[in-house]
Amino acid sequence: MTPFHHTLLRMTVLCVAFVSGFCIMTIELLGGRILSPYFGSSVYVWGSIITVFMLSLSFGYLAGGRLSMRKPNPVTYALFFVSAAVLILPLVLFAEAIMEQVFLVIVDPRYGSLIASLMLFFIPTAILGMISPYSIRLLVRNEEHSGHIAGQLYFVSTMGSALGTLGTSFYFVLWFEVNFILWGVILTLIAAGTTVLAVYYLPQRTSTGVQQYES
């Protein structure tokens, strides 16, 4: 991979890390809207949502860090985005059915909202949590610069989370329905994964074309 393509891949990783942070907070804020018809919007419900997101992200960070030690590559990285997009689909298709069953079994809104949050948000958020540690492993080429790279990555990701919070709470929920926003998140994650693959395979296709031309 040429220095130009490595720089392009590095910028792509930073951009999609921003996207992942944006999407995480968008889903978390929408969680209150999703759960409110069955469990209300009390502090218990938000406590359940925040707890589940913190737990899922922590497990995601741990799993992503372990996976990054096994020959990290952009293909696996791209699959995180696509997998998260697929796992968000149940929020659009089955959220009401899942919450209805939980509501019928668990009367207490504290534990009902906690169980519903686990079922709806834990797995896709854990997958999104794997992105940050894996991103660092992809970007670090020299151990001397690992701290600087990690700082850049978490800065970009946190900025994405901040803008996702503002964008969702100030504008998206006023302009669009919840499912429409979720479809936007799904398509955005798929686009991010596809972009990573395109940037990764670009130098290979370029070099193959040059070799064929020279021969």
mmCIF file of the C-alpha atoms, coordinates in Angstrom:
data_MODEL
# 
_entry.id   MODEL 
# 
loop_
_atom_site.group_PDB 
_atom_site.id 
_atom_site.type_symbol 
_atom_site.label_atom_id 
_atom_site.label_alt_id 
_atom_site.label_comp_id 
_atom_site.label_asym_id 
_atom_site.label_entity_id 
_atom_site.label_seq_id 
_atom_site.pdbx_PDB_ins_code 
_atom_site.Cartn_x 
_atom_site.Cartn_y 
_atom_site.Cartn_z 
_atom_site.occupancy 
_atom_site.B_iso_or_equiv 
_atom_site.pdbx_formal_charge 
_atom_site.auth_seq_id 
_atom_site.auth_comp_id 
_atom_site.auth_asym_id 
_atom_site.auth_atom_id 
_atom_site.pdbx_PDB_model_num 
ATOM 1   C CA . MET A 1 1   ? 0.000   0.000   0.000   1.00 0.00 ? 1   MET A CA 1 
ATOM 2   C CA . THR A 1 2   ? 1.436   3.362   -1.041  1.00 0.00 ? 2   THR A CA 1 
ATOM 3   C CA . PRO A 1 3   ? 1.767   6.263   1.431   1.00 0.00 ? 3   PRO A CA 1 
ATOM 4   C CA . PHE A 1 4   ? -1.101  8.019   -0.364  1.00 0.00 ? 4   PHE A CA 1 
ATOM 5   C CA . HIS A 1 5   ? -3.446  5.058   0.020   1.00 0.00 ? 5   HIS A CA 1 
ATOM 6   C CA . HIS A 1 6   ? -2.400  4.590   3.639   1.00 0.00 ? 6   HIS A CA 1 
ATOM 7   C CA . THR A 1 7   ? -3.217  8.232   4.327   1.00 0.00 ? 7   THR A CA 1 
ATOM 8   C CA . LEU A 1 8   ? -6.555  7.821   2.546   1.00 0.00 ? 8   LEU A CA 1 
ATOM 9   C CA . LEU A 1 9   ? -7.371  4.746   4.638   1.00 0.00 ? 9   LEU A CA 1 
ATOM 10  C CA . ARG A 1 10  ? -6.359  6.615   7.804   1.00 0.00 ? 10  ARG A CA 1 
ATOM 11  C CA . MET A 1 11  ? -8.679  9.521   6.993   1.00 0.00 ? 11  MET A CA 1 
ATOM 12  C CA . THR A 1 12  ? -11.460 7.066   6.168   1.00 0.00 ? 12  THR A CA 1 
ATOM 13  C CA . VAL A 1 13  ? -11.083 5.312   9.521   1.00 0.00 ? 13  VAL A CA 1 
ATOM 14  C CA . LEU A 1 14  ? -11.284 8.645   11.337  1.00 0.00 ? 14  LEU A CA 1 
ATOM 15  C CA . CYS A 1 15  ? -14.393 9.629   9.367   1.00 0.00 ? 15  CYS A CA 1 
ATOM 16  C CA . VAL A 1 16  ? -16.241 6.374   9.985   1.00 0.00 ? 16  VAL A CA 1 
ATOM 17  C CA . ALA A 1 17  ? -15.253 6.499   13.681  1.00 0.00 ? 17  ALA A CA 1 
ATOM 18  C CA . PHE A 1 18  ? -17.013 9.870   13.752  1.00 0.00 ? 18  PHE A CA 1 
ATOM 19  C CA . VAL A 1 19  ? -20.031 8.219   12.109  1.00 0.00 ? 19  VAL A CA 1 
ATOM 20  C CA . SER A 1 20  ? -20.092 5.402   14.679  1.00 0.00 ? 20  SER A CA 1 
ATOM 21  C CA . GLY A 1 21  ? -20.066 7.878   17.574  1.00 0.00 ? 21  GLY A CA 1 
ATOM 22  C CA . PHE A 1 22  ? -22.869 9.847   15.913  1.00 0.00 ? 22  PHE A CA 1 
ATOM 23  C CA . CYS A 1 23  ? -24.985 6.722   15.392  1.00 0.00 ? 23  CYS A CA 1 
ATOM 24  C CA . ILE A 1 24  ? -24.472 5.426   18.939  1.00 0.00 ? 24  ILE A CA 1 
ATOM 25  C CA . MET A 1 25  ? -25.880 8.568   20.496  1.00 0.00 ? 25  MET A CA 1 
ATOM 26  C CA . THR A 1 26  ? -28.680 8.780   17.948  1.00 0.00 ? 26  THR A CA 1 
ATOM 27  C CA . ILE A 1 27  ? -29.848 5.287   18.888  1.00 0.00 ? 27  ILE A CA 1 
ATOM 28  C CA . GLU A 1 28  ? -29.481 5.973   22.610  1.00 0.00 ? 28  GLU A CA 1 
ATOM 29  C CA . LEU A 1 29  ? -31.608 9.121   22.449  1.00 0.00 ? 29  LEU A CA 1 
ATOM 30  C CA . LEU A 1 30  ? -34.203 7.374   20.326  1.00 0.00 ? 30  LEU A CA 1 
ATOM 31  C CA . GLY A 1 31  ? -34.347 4.664   22.984  1.00 0.00 ? 31  GLY A CA 1 
ATOM 32  C CA . GLY A 1 32  ? -36.455 6.919   25.185  1.00 0.00 ? 32  GLY A CA 1 
ATOM 33  C CA . ARG A 1 33  ? -38.953 7.469   22.372  1.00 0.00 ? 33  ARG A CA 1 
ATOM 34  C CA . ILE A 1 34  ? -39.064 3.753   21.571  1.00 0.00 ? 34  ILE A CA 1 
ATOM 35  C CA . LEU A 1 35  ? -39.693 2.620   25.150  1.00 0.00 ? 35  LEU A CA 1 
ATOM 36  C CA . SER A 1 36  ? -42.049 5.421   26.230  1.00 0.00 ? 36  SER A CA 1 
ATOM 37  C CA . PRO A 1 37  ? -45.336 3.981   24.845  1.00 0.00 ? 37  PRO A CA 1 
ATOM 38  C CA . TYR A 1 38  ? -44.993 0.944   27.139  1.00 0.00 ? 38  TYR A CA 1 
ATOM 39  C CA . PHE A 1 39  ? -42.794 2.052   30.043  1.00 0.00 ? 39  PHE A CA 1 
ATOM 40  C CA . GLY A 1 40  ? -43.104 5.847   30.116  1.00 0.00 ? 40  GLY A CA 1 
ATOM 41  C CA . SER A 1 41  ? -40.262 8.341   30.104  1.00 0.00 ? 41  SER A CA 1 
ATOM 42  C CA . SER A 1 42  ? -39.394 8.478   33.793  1.00 0.00 ? 42  SER A CA 1 
ATOM 43  C CA . VAL A 1 43  ? -35.906 8.546   35.259  1.00 0.00 ? 43  VAL A CA 1 
ATOM 44  C CA . TYR A 1 44  ? -36.162 4.750   35.635  1.00 0.00 ? 44  TYR A CA 1 
ATOM 45  C CA . VAL A 1 45  ? -36.478 4.289   31.901  1.00 0.00 ? 45  VAL A CA 1 
ATOM 46  C CA . TRP A 1 46  ? -33.559 6.586   31.126  1.00 0.00 ? 46  TRP A CA 1 
ATOM 47  C CA . GLY A 1 47  ? -31.548 4.903   33.854  1.00 0.00 ? 47  GLY A CA 1 
ATOM 48  C CA . SER A 1 48  ? -32.184 1.553   32.172  1.00 0.00 ? 48  SER A CA 1 
ATOM 49  C CA . ILE A 1 49  ? -31.229 2.871   28.727  1.00 0.00 ? 49  ILE A CA 1 
ATOM 50  C CA . ILE A 1 50  ? -28.024 4.514   29.918  1.00 0.00 ? 50  ILE A CA 1 
ATOM 51  C CA . THR A 1 51  ? -27.037 1.435   31.933  1.00 0.00 ? 51  THR A CA 1 
ATOM 52  C CA . VAL A 1 52  ? -27.539 -0.883  28.977  1.00 0.00 ? 52  VAL A CA 1 
ATOM 53  C CA . PHE A 1 53  ? -25.587 1.372   26.642  1.00 0.00 ? 53  PHE A CA 1 
ATOM 54  C CA . MET A 1 54  ? -22.707 1.696   29.113  1.00 0.00 ? 54  MET A CA 1 
ATOM 55  C CA . LEU A 1 55  ? -22.590 -2.065  29.625  1.00 0.00 ? 55  LEU A CA 1 
ATOM 56  C CA . SER A 1 56  ? -22.820 -2.894  25.932  1.00 0.00 ? 56  SER A CA 1 
ATOM 57  C CA . LEU A 1 57  ? -20.127 -0.370  25.000  1.00 0.00 ? 57  LEU A CA 1 
ATOM 58  C CA . SER A 1 58  ? -17.803 -1.705  27.700  1.00 0.00 ? 58  SER A CA 1 
ATOM 59  C CA . PHE A 1 59  ? -18.200 -5.269  26.416  1.00 0.00 ? 59  PHE A CA 1 
ATOM 60  C CA . GLY A 1 60  ? -17.766 -3.977  22.874  1.00 0.00 ? 60  GLY A CA 1 
ATOM 61  C CA . TYR A 1 61  ? -14.529 -2.208  23.773  1.00 0.00 ? 61  TYR A CA 1 
ATOM 62  C CA . LEU A 1 62  ? -13.219 -5.392  25.377  1.00 0.00 ? 62  LEU A CA 1 
ATOM 63  C CA . ALA A 1 63  ? -14.182 -7.619  22.444  1.00 0.00 ? 63  ALA A CA 1 
ATOM 64  C CA . GLY A 1 64  ? -12.911 -5.142  19.864  1.00 0.00 ? 64  GLY A CA 1 
ATOM 65  C CA . GLY A 1 65  ? -9.583  -4.866  21.647  1.00 0.00 ? 65  GLY A CA 1 
ATOM 66  C CA . ARG A 1 66  ? -9.155  -8.632  21.676  1.00 0.00 ? 66  ARG A CA 1 
ATOM 67  C CA . LEU A 1 67  ? -10.110 -8.991  18.026  1.00 0.00 ? 67  LEU A CA 1 
ATOM 68  C CA . SER A 1 68  ? -7.671  -6.256  17.060  1.00 0.00 ? 68  SER A CA 1 
ATOM 69  C CA . MET A 1 69  ? -4.797  -8.458  18.226  1.00 0.00 ? 69  MET A CA 1 
ATOM 70  C CA . ARG A 1 70  ? -5.600  -11.059 15.537  1.00 0.00 ? 70  ARG A CA 1 
ATOM 71  C CA . LYS A 1 71  ? -4.184  -9.535  12.371  1.00 0.00 ? 71  LYS A CA 1 
ATOM 72  C CA . PRO A 1 72  ? -6.526  -6.531  12.117  1.00 0.00 ? 72  PRO A CA 1 
ATOM 73  C CA . ASN A 1 73  ? -7.716  -5.733  8.618   1.00 0.00 ? 73  ASN A CA 1 
ATOM 74  C CA . PRO A 1 74  ? -10.171 -3.288  7.043   1.00 0.00 ? 74  PRO A CA 1 
ATOM 75  C CA . VAL A 1 75  ? -12.477 -6.085  5.861   1.00 0.00 ? 75  VAL A CA 1 
ATOM 76  C CA . THR A 1 76  ? -13.266 -7.173  9.427   1.00 0.00 ? 76  THR A CA 1 
ATOM 77  C CA . TYR A 1 77  ? -13.535 -3.510  10.369  1.00 0.00 ? 77  TYR A CA 1 
ATOM 78  C CA . ALA A 1 78  ? -16.092 -2.883  7.629   1.00 0.00 ? 78  ALA A CA 1 
ATOM 79  C CA . LEU A 1 79  ? -18.097 -5.896  8.806   1.00 0.00 ? 79  LEU A CA 1 
ATOM 80  C CA . PHE A 1 80  ? -18.579 -4.230  12.198  1.00 0.00 ? 80  PHE A CA 1 
ATOM 81  C CA . PHE A 1 81  ? -20.545 -1.448  10.521  1.00 0.00 ? 81  PHE A CA 1 
ATOM 82  C CA . VAL A 1 82  ? -22.594 -3.755  8.319   1.00 0.00 ? 82  VAL A CA 1 
ATOM 83  C CA . SER A 1 83  ? -23.314 -6.143  11.204  1.00 0.00 ? 83  SER A CA 1 
ATOM 84  C CA . ALA A 1 84  ? -24.434 -3.277  13.434  1.00 0.00 ? 84  ALA A CA 1 
ATOM 85  C CA . ALA A 1 85  ? -26.732 -2.043  10.667  1.00 0.00 ? 85  ALA A CA 1 
ATOM 86  C CA . VAL A 1 86  ? -28.320 -5.481  10.308  1.00 0.00 ? 86  VAL A CA 1 
ATOM 87  C CA . LEU A 1 87  ? -28.749 -5.833  14.074  1.00 0.00 ? 87  LEU A CA 1 
ATOM 88  C CA . ILE A 1 88  ? -30.526 -2.483  14.280  1.00 0.00 ? 88  ILE A CA 1 
ATOM 89  C CA . LEU A 1 89  ? -33.239 -3.806  11.959  1.00 0.00 ? 89  LEU A CA 1 
ATOM 90  C CA . PRO A 1 90  ? -35.168 -5.488  14.845  1.00 0.00 ? 90  PRO A CA 1 
ATOM 91  C CA . LEU A 1 91  ? -35.651 -2.018  16.344  1.00 0.00 ? 91  LEU A CA 1 
ATOM 92  C CA . VAL A 1 92  ? -37.606 -1.085  13.246  1.00 0.00 ? 92  VAL A CA 1 
ATOM 93  C CA . LEU A 1 93  ? -39.386 -4.375  12.625  1.00 0.00 ? 93  LEU A CA 1 
ATOM 94  C CA . PHE A 1 94  ? -39.983 -6.005  16.014  1.00 0.00 ? 94  PHE A CA 1 
ATOM 95  C CA . ALA A 1 95  ? -39.568 -3.377  18.753  1.00 0.00 ? 95  ALA A CA 1 
ATOM 96  C CA . GLU A 1 96  ? -43.281 -3.081  19.523  1.00 0.00 ? 96  GLU A CA 1 
ATOM 97  C CA . ALA A 1 97  ? -43.800 -6.845  19.651  1.00 0.00 ? 97  ALA A CA 1 
ATOM 98  C CA . ILE A 1 98  ? -40.826 -7.310  21.969  1.00 0.00 ? 98  ILE A CA 1 
ATOM 99  C CA . MET A 1 99  ? -41.868 -4.517  24.307  1.00 0.00 ? 99  MET A CA 1 
ATOM 100 C CA . GLU A 1 100 ? -45.446 -5.767  24.423  1.00 0.00 ? 100 GLU A CA 1 
ATOM 101 C CA . GLN A 1 101 ? -44.313 -9.215  25.561  1.00 0.00 ? 101 GLN A CA 1 
ATOM 102 C CA . VAL A 1 102 ? -41.980 -7.740  28.182  1.00 0.00 ? 102 VAL A CA 1 
ATOM 103 C CA . PHE A 1 103 ? -44.725 -5.386  29.387  1.00 0.00 ? 103 PHE A CA 1 
ATOM 104 C CA . LEU A 1 104 ? -47.162 -8.280  29.836  1.00 0.00 ? 104 LEU A CA 1 
ATOM 105 C CA . VAL A 1 105 ? -44.672 -10.325 31.856  1.00 0.00 ? 105 VAL A CA 1 
ATOM 106 C CA . ILE A 1 106 ? -42.948 -7.617  33.929  1.00 0.00 ? 106 ILE A CA 1 
ATOM 107 C CA . VAL A 1 107 ? -45.260 -5.056  35.484  1.00 0.00 ? 107 VAL A CA 1 
ATOM 108 C CA . ASP A 1 108 ? -42.603 -2.956  37.227  1.00 0.00 ? 108 ASP A CA 1 
ATOM 109 C CA . PRO A 1 109 ? -41.479 -0.293  34.697  1.00 0.00 ? 109 PRO A CA 1 
ATOM 110 C CA . ARG A 1 110 ? -37.982 -0.253  36.190  1.00 0.00 ? 110 ARG A CA 1 
ATOM 111 C CA . TYR A 1 111 ? -37.202 -3.865  35.397  1.00 0.00 ? 111 TYR A CA 1 
ATOM 112 C CA . GLY A 1 112 ? -39.445 -3.979  32.360  1.00 0.00 ? 112 GLY A CA 1 
ATOM 113 C CA . SER A 1 113 ? -37.585 -1.119  30.718  1.00 0.00 ? 113 SER A CA 1 
ATOM 114 C CA . LEU A 1 114 ? -34.248 -2.661  31.709  1.00 0.00 ? 114 LEU A CA 1 
ATOM 115 C CA . ILE A 1 115 ? -35.066 -6.030  30.131  1.00 0.00 ? 115 ILE A CA 1 
ATOM 116 C CA . ALA A 1 116 ? -36.541 -4.406  27.027  1.00 0.00 ? 116 ALA A CA 1 
ATOM 117 C CA . SER A 1 117 ? -33.435 -2.220  26.668  1.00 0.00 ? 117 SER A CA 1 
ATOM 118 C CA . LEU A 1 118 ? -31.195 -5.272  26.938  1.00 0.00 ? 118 LEU A CA 1 
ATOM 119 C CA . MET A 1 119 ? -33.144 -7.110  24.271  1.00 0.00 ? 119 MET A CA 1 
ATOM 120 C CA . LEU A 1 120 ? -33.322 -4.169  21.875  1.00 0.00 ? 120 LEU A CA 1 
ATOM 121 C CA . PHE A 1 121 ? -30.052 -2.283  22.264  1.00 0.00 ? 121 PHE A CA 1 
ATOM 122 C CA . PHE A 1 122 ? -27.358 -4.455  23.816  1.00 0.00 ? 122 PHE A CA 1 
ATOM 123 C CA . ILE A 1 123 ? -26.063 -6.412  20.816  1.00 0.00 ? 123 ILE A CA 1 
ATOM 124 C CA . PRO A 1 124 ? -26.002 -3.657  18.135  1.00 0.00 ? 124 PRO A CA 1 
ATOM 125 C CA . THR A 1 125 ? -24.429 -1.201  20.588  1.00 0.00 ? 125 THR A CA 1 
ATOM 126 C CA . ALA A 1 126 ? -21.790 -3.753  21.602  1.00 0.00 ? 126 ALA A CA 1 
ATOM 127 C CA . ILE A 1 127 ? -20.886 -4.203  17.935  1.00 0.00 ? 127 ILE A CA 1 
ATOM 128 C CA . LEU A 1 128 ? -20.573 -0.434  17.547  1.00 0.00 ? 128 LEU A CA 1 
ATOM 129 C CA . GLY A 1 129 ? -18.399 -0.363  20.662  1.00 0.00 ? 129 GLY A CA 1 
ATOM 130 C CA . MET A 1 130 ? -15.922 -2.714  18.974  1.00 0.00 ? 130 MET A CA 1 
ATOM 131 C CA . ILE A 1 131 ? -15.146 -0.044  16.389  1.00 0.00 ? 131 ILE A CA 1 
ATOM 132 C CA . SER A 1 132 ? -13.073 2.314   18.560  1.00 0.00 ? 132 SER A CA 1 
ATOM 133 C CA . PRO A 1 133 ? -10.360 -0.107  19.786  1.00 0.00 ? 133 PRO A CA 1 
ATOM 134 C CA . TYR A 1 134 ? -10.188 -1.748  16.374  1.00 0.00 ? 134 TYR A CA 1 
ATOM 135 C CA . SER A 1 135 ? -9.791  1.671   14.760  1.00 0.00 ? 135 SER A CA 1 
ATOM 136 C CA . ILE A 1 136 ? -6.765  2.422   16.938  1.00 0.00 ? 136 ILE A CA 1 
ATOM 137 C CA . ARG A 1 137 ? -5.127  -0.861  15.968  1.00 0.00 ? 137 ARG A CA 1 
ATOM 138 C CA . LEU A 1 138 ? -5.649  -0.124  12.277  1.00 0.00 ? 138 LEU A CA 1 
ATOM 139 C CA . LEU A 1 139 ? -4.193  3.365   12.582  1.00 0.00 ? 139 LEU A CA 1 
ATOM 140 C CA . VAL A 1 140 ? -1.163  2.671   14.766  1.00 0.00 ? 140 VAL A CA 1 
ATOM 141 C CA . ARG A 1 141 ? 1.974   1.915   12.768  1.00 0.00 ? 141 ARG A CA 1 
ATOM 142 C CA . ASN A 1 142 ? 4.504   2.967   15.382  1.00 0.00 ? 142 ASN A CA 1 
ATOM 143 C CA . GLU A 1 143 ? 4.161   2.401   19.122  1.00 0.00 ? 143 GLU A CA 1 
ATOM 144 C CA . GLU A 1 144 ? 5.683   5.828   19.773  1.00 0.00 ? 144 GLU A CA 1 
ATOM 145 C CA . HIS A 1 145 ? 2.650   7.469   18.176  1.00 0.00 ? 145 HIS A CA 1 
ATOM 146 C CA . SER A 1 146 ? -0.006  5.175   19.678  1.00 0.00 ? 146 SER A CA 1 
ATOM 147 C CA . GLY A 1 147 ? -1.038  7.694   22.343  1.00 0.00 ? 147 GLY A CA 1 
ATOM 148 C CA . HIS A 1 148 ? -1.421  10.462  19.785  1.00 0.00 ? 148 HIS A CA 1 
ATOM 149 C CA . ILE A 1 149 ? -3.449  8.223   17.469  1.00 0.00 ? 149 ILE A CA 1 
ATOM 150 C CA . ALA A 1 150 ? -5.700  7.095   20.331  1.00 0.00 ? 150 ALA A CA 1 
ATOM 151 C CA . GLY A 1 151 ? -6.275  10.724  21.315  1.00 0.00 ? 151 GLY A CA 1 
ATOM 152 C CA . GLN A 1 152 ? -7.207  11.657  17.746  1.00 0.00 ? 152 GLN A CA 1 
ATOM 153 C CA . LEU A 1 153 ? -9.543  8.693   17.445  1.00 0.00 ? 153 LEU A CA 1 
ATOM 154 C CA . TYR A 1 154 ? -11.390 9.326   20.696  1.00 0.00 ? 154 TYR A CA 1 
ATOM 155 C CA . PHE A 1 155 ? -11.596 13.046  19.912  1.00 0.00 ? 155 PHE A CA 1 
ATOM 156 C CA . VAL A 1 156 ? -13.236 12.329  16.562  1.00 0.00 ? 156 VAL A CA 1 
ATOM 157 C CA . SER A 1 157 ? -15.536 9.659   17.971  1.00 0.00 ? 157 SER A CA 1 
ATOM 158 C CA . THR A 1 158 ? -16.612 11.825  20.901  1.00 0.00 ? 158 THR A CA 1 
ATOM 159 C CA . MET A 1 159 ? -17.246 14.776  18.600  1.00 0.00 ? 159 MET A CA 1 
ATOM 160 C CA . GLY A 1 160 ? -19.480 12.489  16.563  1.00 0.00 ? 160 GLY A CA 1 
ATOM 161 C CA . SER A 1 161 ? -21.326 11.509  19.739  1.00 0.00 ? 161 SER A CA 1 
ATOM 162 C CA . ALA A 1 162 ? -21.781 15.161  20.716  1.00 0.00 ? 162 ALA A CA 1 
ATOM 163 C CA . LEU A 1 163 ? -23.131 16.149  17.315  1.00 0.00 ? 163 LEU A CA 1 
ATOM 164 C CA . GLY A 1 164 ? -25.313 13.039  17.211  1.00 0.00 ? 164 GLY A CA 1 
ATOM 165 C CA . THR A 1 165 ? -26.794 14.062  20.555  1.00 0.00 ? 165 THR A CA 1 
ATOM 166 C CA . LEU A 1 166 ? -27.521 17.601  19.427  1.00 0.00 ? 166 LEU A CA 1 
ATOM 167 C CA . GLY A 1 167 ? -28.687 16.629  15.954  1.00 0.00 ? 167 GLY A CA 1 
ATOM 168 C CA . THR A 1 168 ? -31.085 13.972  17.216  1.00 0.00 ? 168 THR A CA 1 
ATOM 169 C CA . SER A 1 169 ? -32.494 15.864  20.205  1.00 0.00 ? 169 SER A CA 1 
ATOM 170 C CA . PHE A 1 170 ? -32.714 19.297  18.556  1.00 0.00 ? 170 PHE A CA 1 
ATOM 171 C CA . TYR A 1 171 ? -33.725 18.428  15.003  1.00 0.00 ? 171 TYR A CA 1 
ATOM 172 C CA . PHE A 1 172 ? -34.219 14.805  13.898  1.00 0.00 ? 172 PHE A CA 1 
ATOM 173 C CA . VAL A 1 173 ? -36.957 13.920  16.401  1.00 0.00 ? 173 VAL A CA 1 
ATOM 174 C CA . LEU A 1 174 ? -38.809 17.085  15.396  1.00 0.00 ? 174 LEU A CA 1 
ATOM 175 C CA . TRP A 1 175 ? -38.544 16.490  11.661  1.00 0.00 ? 175 TRP A CA 1 
ATOM 176 C CA . PHE A 1 176 ? -38.841 12.706  11.281  1.00 0.00 ? 176 PHE A CA 1 
ATOM 177 C CA . GLU A 1 177 ? -40.499 9.647   12.789  1.00 0.00 ? 177 GLU A CA 1 
ATOM 178 C CA . VAL A 1 178 ? -38.365 7.317   14.891  1.00 0.00 ? 178 VAL A CA 1 
ATOM 179 C CA . ASN A 1 179 ? -38.331 4.504   12.324  1.00 0.00 ? 179 ASN A CA 1 
ATOM 180 C CA . PHE A 1 180 ? -37.315 6.898   9.582   1.00 0.00 ? 180 PHE A CA 1 
ATOM 181 C CA . ILE A 1 181 ? -34.335 8.030   11.662  1.00 0.00 ? 181 ILE A CA 1 
ATOM 182 C CA . LEU A 1 182 ? -33.411 4.414   12.380  1.00 0.00 ? 182 LEU A CA 1 
ATOM 183 C CA . TRP A 1 183 ? -33.461 3.627   8.667   1.00 0.00 ? 183 TRP A CA 1 
ATOM 184 C CA . GLY A 1 184 ? -31.137 6.577   8.195   1.00 0.00 ? 184 GLY A CA 1 
ATOM 185 C CA . VAL A 1 185 ? -28.764 5.126   10.801  1.00 0.00 ? 185 VAL A CA 1 
ATOM 186 C CA . ILE A 1 186 ? -28.869 1.713   9.111   1.00 0.00 ? 186 ILE A CA 1 
ATOM 187 C CA . LEU A 1 187 ? -28.094 3.137   5.673   1.00 0.00 ? 187 LEU A CA 1 
ATOM 188 C CA . THR A 1 188 ? -25.359 5.369   7.091   1.00 0.00 ? 188 THR A CA 1 
ATOM 189 C CA . LEU A 1 189 ? -23.603 2.423   8.750   1.00 0.00 ? 189 LEU A CA 1 
ATOM 190 C CA . ILE A 1 190 ? -23.817 0.345   5.579   1.00 0.00 ? 190 ILE A CA 1 
ATOM 191 C CA . ALA A 1 191 ? -22.384 3.267   3.606   1.00 0.00 ? 191 ALA A CA 1 
ATOM 192 C CA . ALA A 1 192 ? -19.535 3.587   6.124   1.00 0.00 ? 192 ALA A CA 1 
ATOM 193 C CA . GLY A 1 193 ? -18.646 -0.096  5.847   1.00 0.00 ? 193 GLY A CA 1 
ATOM 194 C CA . THR A 1 194 ? -18.838 0.020   2.061   1.00 0.00 ? 194 THR A CA 1 
ATOM 195 C CA . THR A 1 195 ? -16.560 3.068   1.992   1.00 0.00 ? 195 THR A CA 1 
ATOM 196 C CA . VAL A 1 196 ? -13.928 1.278   4.082   1.00 0.00 ? 196 VAL A CA 1 
ATOM 197 C CA . LEU A 1 197 ? -13.972 -1.685  1.688   1.00 0.00 ? 197 LEU A CA 1 
ATOM 198 C CA . ALA A 1 198 ? -13.762 0.572   -1.358  1.00 0.00 ? 198 ALA A CA 1 
ATOM 199 C CA . VAL A 1 199 ? -10.777 2.483   0.019   1.00 0.00 ? 199 VAL A CA 1 
ATOM 200 C CA . TYR A 1 200 ? -9.061  -0.766  1.040   1.00 0.00 ? 200 TYR A CA 1 
ATOM 201 C CA . TYR A 1 201 ? -9.461  -2.477  -2.343  1.00 0.00 ? 201 TYR A CA 1 
ATOM 202 C CA . LEU A 1 202 ? -8.710  0.647   -4.393  1.00 0.00 ? 202 LEU A CA 1 
ATOM 203 C CA . PRO A 1 203 ? -4.880  0.309   -4.327  1.00 0.00 ? 203 PRO A CA 1 
ATOM 204 C CA . GLN A 1 204 ? -5.115  -3.399  -5.171  1.00 0.00 ? 204 GLN A CA 1 
ATOM 205 C CA . ARG A 1 205 ? -7.230  -2.708  -8.253  1.00 0.00 ? 205 ARG A CA 1 
ATOM 206 C CA . THR A 1 206 ? -4.994  0.201   -9.206  1.00 0.00 ? 206 THR A CA 1 
ATOM 207 C CA . SER A 1 207 ? -1.823  -1.866  -8.974  1.00 0.00 ? 207 SER A CA 1 
ATOM 208 C CA . THR A 1 208 ? -3.437  -4.715  -10.927 1.00 0.00 ? 208 THR A CA 1 
ATOM 209 C CA . GLY A 1 209 ? -4.478  -2.320  -13.669 1.00 0.00 ? 209 GLY A CA 1 
ATOM 210 C CA . VAL A 1 210 ? -0.986  -0.834  -13.855 1.00 0.00 ? 210 VAL A CA 1 
ATOM 211 C CA . GLN A 1 211 ? 0.597   -4.281  -14.122 1.00 0.00 ? 211 GLN A CA 1 
ATOM 212 C CA . GLN A 1 212 ? -1.772  -5.286  -16.911 1.00 0.00 ? 212 GLN A CA 1 
ATOM 213 C CA . TYR A 1 213 ? -1.073  -2.018  -18.755 1.00 0.00 ? 213 TYR A CA 1 
ATOM 214 C CA . GLU A 1 214 ? 2.710   -2.466  -18.463 1.00 0.00 ? 214 GLU A CA 1 
ATOM 215 C CA . SER A 1 215 ? 2.537   -6.062  -19.674 1.00 0.00 ? 215 SER A CA 1 
# 
